[in-house]
Amino acid sequence: MIVTVRTTTDARAKADALARGAVEARLAACARISGPVTSVYHWQGAIETSQEWEVVFKTTEARYPALEAHLLAAHDYETPEILATRVTRAGEEYARWVERETAAALETEGPADDERPFFVYGTLRPGAYNHDRFLAGRIGAEADAVLHGAVLYDGPGYPYVVPAEAGRVAGTLLTPAPGTYGELFGLLDRLELPVGYERVAMDVVRVRDGARVSAWVFLAAPDAPLGPVIESGDWFDRP
């Protein structure tokens, strides 16, 4: 069944990024941006008025959970609007096109050939706001770890790591729970790749025993929106 999904944001560039990220990840067949529109709403005990841009995604009911997870991770609102509506009638060829374009992503969701753990250093770390939202029930073991030869940058909503000759980044090594690797592998790719990351295998040092562990690390892609350097290398210690 075809589903339309609506969200809003406060800048045209952010709307463009949300639309492009979802379409590139095959979470939606297409996205339409309109605006600016004027929104009036209650927020923190007051009535607010602001300009916003609306993004409407065309997807399927089967792909909606992944699209919602992506929007929650990519959006910079504390409580973003995400409204889904089932389409009761649609042109047959158009419906087939939407299903075909969104189904293409399913081919890449299986487990990796080499089931490395994941090194996370930002919102997916234990104690950060996206950890429980996306990783609860999927993690078998957690361990403090350090990535050497890298610099940590703040960004719009998320931190980004860039390899360097010197520097260190603090994070957590996550080992998926038994039987969840394929699910977690696909989920993290859908969350991270569309918003400016690329997945690379790198060695990190596990703090408790100094062991070098090969892990998947999401590094900043060439066009990532880098902010200031976080000198401590620890996102929890940023100013």
KOLVEX-576447 format. One line per 3 residues: number of its first residue (from 1); for each residue x, y, z of N, C-alpha, C, O. Coordinates in pm, whole numbers. Example, Ala and Ser with C-alpha at 12.3 -4.5 7.8 and 13.67 -1.06 7.14 Angstrom:
2
1	1319:-569:780:1230:-450:780:1320:-330:780:1424:-332:846 | 1285:-225:708:1367:-106:714:1290:3:787:1341:114:804
//
This chain:
239
1	84:-119:0:0:0:0:88:124:0:188:129:71 | 51:226:-80:126:351:-85:91:435:36:-24:440:80 | 193:503:91:177:589:207:243:723:176:354:726:123
4	175:833:210:240:964:205:279:1003:347:201:983:440 | 398:1057:363:451:1093:494:492:1240:489:566:1281:400 | 444:1317:584:470:1461:587:557:1498:706:542:1443:816
7	647:1592:683:721:1653:793:745:1798:758:726:1839:643 | 787:1876:856:819:2017:833:952:2050:897:996:1982:990 | 1016:2154:846:1141:2201:904:1151:2351:882:1072:2408:806
10	1247:2417:948:1249:2563:949:1343:2626:847:1365:2747:852 | 1398:2548:754:1487:2605:653:1478:2523:524:1465:2401:529 | 1486:2590:411:1478:2520:283:1593:2421:267:1574:2311:215
13	1713:2459:312:1828:2367:299:1805:2240:380:1844:2131:336 | 1742:2251:497:1714:2133:578:1609:2046:509:1619:1923:512 | 1509:2109:448:1408:2032:375:1473:1956:260:1442:1839:237
16	1562:2024:186:1633:1958:77:1711:1837:127:1710:1732:63 | 1779:1851:242:1860:1742:296:1773:1625:339:1808:1509:315 | 1659:1653:403:1569:1545:445:1515:1470:324:1508:1347:324
19	1476:1546:220:1421:1483:100:1526:1399:29:1500:1283:-5 | 1643:1456:8:1747:1384:-66:1796:1261:11:1819:1156:-49 | 1811:1274:143:1858:1161:222:1765:1043:216:1809:929:201
22	1634:1069:226:1537:959:222:1531:894:86:1520:772:76 | 1538:975:-20:1531:918:-155:1659:841:-189:1653:734:-249 | 1775:896:-150:1900:826:-175:1905:692:-104:1961:596:-156
25	1847:684:16:1846:560:93:1734:465:51:1718:359:111 | 1657:503:-51:1545:421:-101:1438:402:5:1365:303:2 | 1428:497:98:1320:493:196:1193:556:141:1084:532:193
28	1208:634:37:1095:694:-33:1128:697:-181:1244:710:-220 | 1024:684:-264:1046:689:-408:1069:832:-453:1145:855:-548 | 1005:928:-387:1023:1068:-421:980:1152:-301:919:1101:-207
31	1013:1281:-306:975:1373:-201:944:1508:-264:1016:1553:-353 | 838:1572:-220:798:1703:-271:815:1807:-161:769:1788:-49 | 883:1918:-194:908:2025:-99:820:2145:-136:814:2185:-252
34	752:2201:-37:672:2321:-61:691:2419:54:726:2380:165 | 669:2547:25:682:2649:128:748:2774:72:779:2780:-47 | 769:2872:157:742:2866:301:594:2874:334:515:2935:261
37	557:2811:445:422:2819:498:433:2875:641:539:2870:703 | 324:2928:690:322:2982:826:256:2881:919:143:2838:896 | 328:2843:1025:276:2747:1123:251:2818:1256:334:2897:1302
40	138:2789:1317:102:2843:1448:79:2725:1541:1:2635:1508 | 146:2723:1656:140:2604:1740:175:2636:1885:238:2738:1914 | 131:2548:1976:170:2557:2116:309:2498:2133:338:2392:2077
43	395:2564:2209:526:2509:2242:576:2568:2372:592:2690:2385 | 600:2482:2468:653:2519:2598:571:2630:2663:625:2727:2715 | 438:2612:2659:348:2703:2728:314:2831:2657:247:2918:2713
46	359:2846:2534:330:2968:2458:281:2932:2319:300:2819:2272 | 218:3029:2252:177:3011:2114:284:3072:2024:315:3191:2035 | 341:2989:1937:449:3031:1850:400:3042:1706:307:2972:1665
49	462:3131:1630:437:3145:1486:571:3143:1415:662:3217:1451 | 584:3058:1312:712:3050:1242:691:3011:1097:586:2958:1059 | 792:3039:1016:794:2994:876:854:2855:870:955:2827:934
52	791:2767:792:843:2632:776:830:2587:631:755:2645:552 | 905:2482:599:895:2416:469:842:2275:493:883:2208:588 | 752:2231:408:692:2099:422:755:2003:322:779:2038:206
55	782:1882:366:832:1776:279:732:1661:284:696:1612:391 | 687:1617:167:593:1506:156:664:1393:82:705:1409:-33 | 676:1278:148:743:1162:92:640:1063:40:532:1050:98
58	672:993:-70:588:886:-122:662:755:-100:770:733:-155 | 604:667:-19:670:541:14:564:432:24:450:451:-20 | 601:318:81:506:208:101:490:184:250:572:227:331
61	383:115:286:361:85:427:475:-1:483:511:13:600 | 531:-89:401:640:-175:447:766:-94:479:843:-131:568 | 786:18:407:908:97:428:887:210:528:982:279:565
64	761:230:573:735:342:664:819:337:792:876:439:829 | 830:222:864:908:223:988:1052:271:968:1105:345:1050 | 1115:228:858:1253:270:833:1259:418:800:1352:487:842
67	1160:469:725:1156:611:694:1136:694:821:1202:796:839 | 1046:650:908:1026:722:1034:1154:725:1116:1190:829:1171 | 1222:611:1126:1348:606:1203:1451:701:1143:1523:769:1216
70	1458:705:1011:1552:796:944:1519:941:974:1609:1020:1005 | 1392:979:966:1353:1117:991:1379:1157:1136:1424:1269:1163 | 1352:1068:1230:1379:1098:1370:1528:1121:1394:1566:1206:1474
73	1612:1046:1325:1757:1060:1341:1810:1182:1269:1901:1249:1318 | 1754:1214:1151:1808:1322:1068:1752:1458:1104:1816:1560:1075 | 1636:1463:1166:1569:1589:1195:1631:1657:1316:1673:1589:1410
76	1638:1791:1314:1696:1860:1429:1591:1916:1524:1626:1979:1623 | 1462:1893:1495:1357:1931:1590:1354:1831:1706:1380:1712:1686 | 1323:1879:1826:1308:1789:1941:1189:1696:1921:1195:1578:1956
79	1079:1750:1866:960:1671:1839:913:1701:1696:823:1782:1677 | 974:1637:1597:937:1667:1458:798:1616:1423:753:1513:1474 | 731:1688:1335:604:1640:1281:631:1527:1182:705:1546:1085
82	573:1411:1207:579:1299:1113:439:1241:1106:393:1175:1200 | 370:1264:995:233:1221:978:224:1132:854:265:1172:746 | 170:1013:870:157:918:760:10:898:726:-75:888:814
85	-18:893:595:-155:873:547:-155:764:441:-81:771:344 | -240:662:461:-253:558:359:-327:614:238:-424:687:252 | -280:578:119:-345:619:-6:-442:508:-46:-399:396:-73
88	-570:539:-49:-670:435:-78:-681:404:-226:-718:293:-263 | -649:500:-312:-652:477:-457:-528:541:-517:-488:650:-477 | -468:473:-613:-350:526:-682:-343:466:-821:-390:354:-843
91	-283:539:-915:-262:485:-1048:-177:359:-1040:-78:356:-968 | -215:258:-1113:-149:128:-1102:0:136:-1134:82:80:-1063 | 34:206:-1242:175:215:-1281:255:296:-1181:369:264:-1149
94	193:403:-1131:262:486:-1031:286:406:-902:394:413:-844 | 187:331:-859:202:250:-738:313:147:-755:391:124:-663 | 320:86:-873:426:-11:-898:563:57:-895:660:0:-845
97	570:179:-948:697:254:-947:743:282:-805:860:262:-772 | 652:328:-719:686:355:-580:735:228:-511:836:231:-440 | 667:118:-532:707:-9:-470:843:-55:-522:926:-104:-446
100	864:-39:-652:991:-82:-711:1109:2:-659:1215:-52:-626 | 1089:133:-651:1199:221:-609:1233:202:-461:1350:213:-424 | 1136:176:-378:1165:157:-236:1210:15:-205:1284:-6:-108
103	1168:-83:-284:1209:-221:-261:1355:-242:-294:1416:-338:-245 | 1415:-155:-377:1554:-174:-418:1648:-174:-300:1754:-238:-305 | 1612:-103:-191:1701:-98:-74:1707:-229:-1:1806:-256:68
106	1605:-312:-12:1601:-435:65:1714:-530:28:1754:-614:109 | 1767:-517:-93:1874:-606:-137:2001:-586:-57:2085:-676:-55 | 2019:-469:10:2143:-440:81:2129:-453:231:2219:-411:305
109	2021:-510:279:1998:-510:422:2048:-634:494:2035:-642:616 | 2105:-729:424:2156:-849:487:2282:-822:565:2337:-713:557 | 2329:-918:641:2450:-898:721:2574:-885:634:2580:-938:523
112	2672:-815:687:2799:-802:617:2872:-936:620:2848:-1020:707 | 2962:-954:523:3040:-1077:520:3126:-1091:646:3145:-1201:697 | 3177:-978:694:3261:-978:813:3184:-907:924:3167:-785:917
115	3139:-979:1023:3052:-921:1126:3134:-847:1232:3145:-894:1346 | 3190:-734:1195:3263:-650:1289:3167:-582:1386:3050:-561:1353 | 3216:-547:1505:3135:-461:1592:3133:-318:1536:3200:-289:1437
118	3056:-232:1598:3043:-93:1555:3103:-1:1660:3079:-18:1779 | 3181:97:1615:3234:201:1704:3149:325:1686:3146:383:1577 | 3079:367:1793:2993:485:1786:3048:591:1879:3104:560:1984
121	3033:719:1841:3098:826:1915:3007:947:1937:3053:1049:1989 | 2880:938:1899:2790:1053:1912:2657:1015:1972:2650:964:2084 | 2550:1042:1898:2415:1024:1951:2376:879:1971:2273:851:2032
124	2455:783:1920:2426:641:1939:2501:580:2056:2484:462:2085 | 2584:659:2125:2654:608:2243:2557:585:2357:2457:656:2368 | 2584:487:2443:2499:469:2562:2489:599:2641:2591:662:2672
127	2368:639:2675:2345:765:2745:2308:879:2653:2259:982:2701 | 2329:864:2522:2292:968:2426:2151:941:2375:2099:830:2389 | 2090:1043:2314:1945:1036:2290:1902:936:2184:1786:896:2184
130	1989:894:2094:1947:798:1992:1979:654:2028:1941:562:1955 | 2050:632:2139:2089:494:2171:1967:408:2204:1946:304:2142 | 1887:451:2301:1770:371:2338:1667:370:2225:1597:270:2207
133	1657:479:2152:1556:489:2045:1578:385:1937:1481:327:1886 | 1704:359:1900:1730:272:1786:1802:141:1821:1794:45:1744 | 1871:136:1934:1957:19:1961:1906:-70:2074:1962:-177:2097
136	1803:-29:2143:1753:-109:2256:1715:-249:2210:1642:-266:2112 | 1766:-349:2281:1736:-488:2250:1820:-548:2139:1806:-666:2109 | 1907:-470:2080:1988:-520:1969:2137:-534:2005:2215:-585:1924
139	2177:-488:2124:2318:-487:2161:2347:-596:2264:2280:-606:2366 | 2449:-676:2235:2489:-782:2326:2596:-739:2423:2598:-785:2537 | 2689:-650:2379:2798:-606:2466:2841:-465:2428:2837:-426:2312
142	2881:-389:2530:2930:-252:2511:3065:-239:2579:3086:-295:2687 | 3158:-165:2516:3289:-146:2577:3343:-9:2536:3333:29:2420 | 3399:65:2633:3464:191:2601:3581:166:2506:3654:68:2521
145	3598:256:2409:3706:239:2312:3753:375:2263:3685:477:2282 | 3870:376:2199:3929:499:2148:3975:475:2005:4037:374:1974 | 3944:571:1918:3994:569:1780:4107:670:1772:4087:789:1795
148	4228:623:1739:4344:710:1727:4361:754:1581:4315:687:1489 | 4428:869:1563:4450:921:1429:4323:977:1367:4294:952:1250 | 4248:1052:1446:4121:1107:1398:4086:1232:1479:4129:1247:1593
151	4008:1319:1417:3963:1443:1481:3810:1444:1481:3748:1403:1383 | 3751:1490:1591:3607:1494:1606:3557:1636:1583:3605:1732:1643 | 3458:1649:1494:3397:1778:1464:3251:1777:1511:3183:1675:1503
154	3206:1891:1561:3064:1907:1586:2998:1937:1452:3065:1973:1355 | 2868:1921:1447:2796:1948:1322:2654:1986:1354:2617:1993:1471 | 2573:2010:1253:2433:2040:1277:2358:1915:1326:2302:1840:1247
157	2359:1895:1458:2286:1783:1516:2370:1662:1549:2337:1590:1643 | 2477:1638:1476:2555:1516:1494:2703:1549:1486:2741:1645:1420 | 2789:1469:1553:2934:1486:1537:2985:1406:1417:2920:1311:1372
160	3100:1445:1366:3161:1377:1252:3309:1353:1281:3376:1439:1337 | 3359:1237:1241:3501:1203:1258:3571:1212:1124:3520:1165:1022 | 3689:1273:1125:3773:1285:1006:3911:1227:1040:3970:1270:1139
163	3964:1134:961:4099:1082:987:4203:1193:982:4191:1287:903 | 4305:1182:1066:4411:1283:1073:4539:1216:1120:4536:1102:1167 | 4651:1286:1108:4778:1229:1151:4783:1215:1303:4845:1123:1356
166	4717:1305:1372:4715:1300:1518:4571:1315:1564:4480:1341:1485 | 4551:1297:1695:4417:1312:1751:4359:1180:1794:4404:1073:1752 | 4258:1187:1879:4191:1069:1929:4043:1101:1949:4007:1214:1979
169	3958:999:1933:3815:1015:1950:3767:908:2047:3795:789:2028 | 3694:948:2150:3638:855:2247:3503:806:2199:3426:881:2138 | 3474:681:2227:3345:626:2187:3318:494:2254:3379:460:2356
172	3225:420:2197:3184:291:2253:3183:186:2144:3135:210:2033 | 3235:71:2176:3234:-43:2086:3108:-124:2114:3088:-173:2225 | 3023:-139:2013:2896:-210:2029:2901:-343:1954:2929:-346:1834
175	2874:-451:2024:2865:-583:1962:2719:-623:1958:2655:-634:2063 | 2664:-646:1839:2521:-681:1830:2488:-808:1906:2571:-898:1919 | 2366:-814:1956:2318:-935:2023:2307:-1048:1921:2290:-1023:1802
178	2317:-1173:1967:2306:-1286:1873:2178:-1279:1790:2069:-1257:1843 | 2193:-1299:1661:2080:-1302:1571:2031:-1166:1524:1934:-1159:1449 | 2097:-1056:1568:2050:-922:1531:2145:-850:1436:2119:-736:1398
181	2256:-915:1397:2358:-842:1322:2303:-786:1191:2324:-668:1161 | 2235:-867:1113:2185:-820:984:2089:-705:999:2095:-608:923 | 1999:-714:1097:1902:-607:1122:1973:-478:1161:1941:-371:1109
184	2071:-488:1253:2143:-369:1301:2230:-310:1191:2237:-188:1176 | 2295:-395:1114:2380:-348:1004:2299:-263:907:2341:-154:869 | 2182:-313:867:2098:-239:774:2043:-112:837:2038:-8:770
187	2002:-117:964:1948:-1:1031:2050:112:1039:2018:226:1006 | 2173:82:1081:2274:186:1095:2310:247:961:2333:367:952 | 2318:166:856:2344:222:723:2233:319:682:2260:425:626
190	2108:282:709:1996:369:671:1997:499:752:1960:604:701 | 2039:491:878:2043:610:961:2158:702:926:2141:824:921 | 2276:645:901:2398:724:892:2436:769:751:2474:885:731
193	2426:680:654:2476:714:521:2404:833:457:2471:915:394 | 2272:846:472:2206:960:406:2237:1096:468:2210:1198:405 | 2292:1102:590:2311:1231:655:2459:1269:665:2498:1341:756
196	2540:1220:572:2677:1269:562:2785:1180:615:2893:1228:650 | 2761:1048:624:2863:956:672:2896:851:566:2818:828:473 | 3013:789:581:3048:671:503:3106:568:599:3181:602:691
199	3072:441:576:3112:334:668:3246:276:625:3264:237:510 | 3342:272:722:3478:226:694:3523:131:805:3491:155:922 | 3595:26:771:3652:-63:872:3783:-3:923:3872:27:844
202	3793:14:1056:3913:72:1116:3945:0:1247:3858:-63:1306 | 4070:11:1291:4109:-45:1419:4085:57:1529:4124:173:1517 | 4020:13:1637:4004:96:1756:4065:22:1873:4084:-100:1868
205	4095:94:1980:4158:34:2098:4054:23:2208:3996:122:2252 | 4031:-101:2254:3938:-124:2364:4005:-83:2494:4115:-128:2523 | 3938:2:2573:4001:64:2689:4034:-39:2797:4141:-30:2859
208	3947:-134:2822:3966:-222:2939:4089:-310:2930:4146:-347:3033 | 4133:-346:2808:4248:-435:2796:4351:-391:2692:4450:-460:2671 | 4327:-276:2627:4422:-226:2528:4423:-303:2398:4511:-282:2314
211	4327:-393:2378:4325:-473:2255:4283:-388:2136:4198:-300:2146 | 4345:-417:2021:4306:-352:1896:4195:-435:1833:4209:-556:1814 | 4085:-369:1801:3967:-437:1748:3927:-373:1616:3915:-250:1607
214	3908:-454:1513:3859:-402:1385:3708:-379:1397:3633:-470:1432 | 3665:-257:1367:3524:-220:1385:3478:-136:1267:3558:-76:1196 | 3345:-132:1249:3286:-40:1153:3277:98:1218:3226:112:1329
217	3326:200:1147:3322:338:1194:3254:422:1086:3287:409:968 | 3162:507:1125:3098:598:1030:3175:730:1031:3164:810:1124 | 3254:750:925:3335:870:910:3257:976:833:3158:946:766
220	3304:1101:842:3243:1209:766:3266:1186:617:3379:1164:574 | 3161:1192:539:3173:1188:394:3232:1321:346:3231:1418:421 | 3283:1327:221:3346:1451:173:3258:1575:181:3310:1685:199
223	3126:1559:169:3037:1675:172:2966:1692:306:2865:1761:313 | 3017:1631:412:2952:1640:544:2958:1783:596:3056:1853:573 | 2853:1828:667:2849:1966:717:2926:1981:848:2867:1981:955
226	3058:1994:838:3142:1998:957:3128:2130:1032:3123:2237:972 | 3120:2119:1164:3120:2236:1250:3257:2252:1313:3357:2209:1255 | 3265:2314:1431:3394:2334:1497:3452:2203:1549:3379:2107:1574
229	3583:2200:1566:3651:2085:1624:3615:2072:1772:3612:2171:1844 | 3588:1950:1816:3569:1921:1958:3705:1877:2012:3745:1763:1993 | 3775:1968:2077:3915:1947:2112:3937:1825:2200:4039:1758:2187
232	3843:1794:2289:3860:1680:2379:3849:1547:2306:3894:1444:2358 | 3789:1546:2186:3766:1421:2116:3651:1339:2174:3629:1225:2133 | 3578:1397:2268:3468:1327:2334:3342:1413:2319:3336:1524:2371
235	3243:1360:2246:3122:1439:2219:3049:1476:2348:2982:1579:2353 | 3061:1393:2452:2996:1424:2579:3064:1542:2651:3004:1602:2740 | 3187:1575:2612:3260:1685:2676:3263:1811:2589:3341:1902:2615
238	3178:1816:2487:3181:1936:2401:3133:2057:2479:3057:2042:2575 | 3176:2177:2440:3137:2299:2512:2986:2318:2510:2936:2416:2566
//
